[in-house]
Amino acid sequence: MKRDIFESVIDVGSGFILAILIQLLIFPLFGLYPTILDSVGIALIFTVVSMIRSAIWRWWFRRNDVRIERLFKSYK
């Protein structure tokens, strides 16, 4: 459990930092010049949405585990 939390923190944290860097490097190519604070805010929004999306998919797969197992077994 502790390892899962550690991996999630590393995953989300690195994604957050990467999002800020990408925005600062790529946005100007499209004529957008966000401040660092703007980039942090945008990255925070996308990070929260991503975490919610991941939680929903995880919940869905756990709830439908039996059906998914049957589906994969039918392809063998």
Order of alpha helices (4+ residues) and beta strands (2+ residues): alpha-alpha-alpha
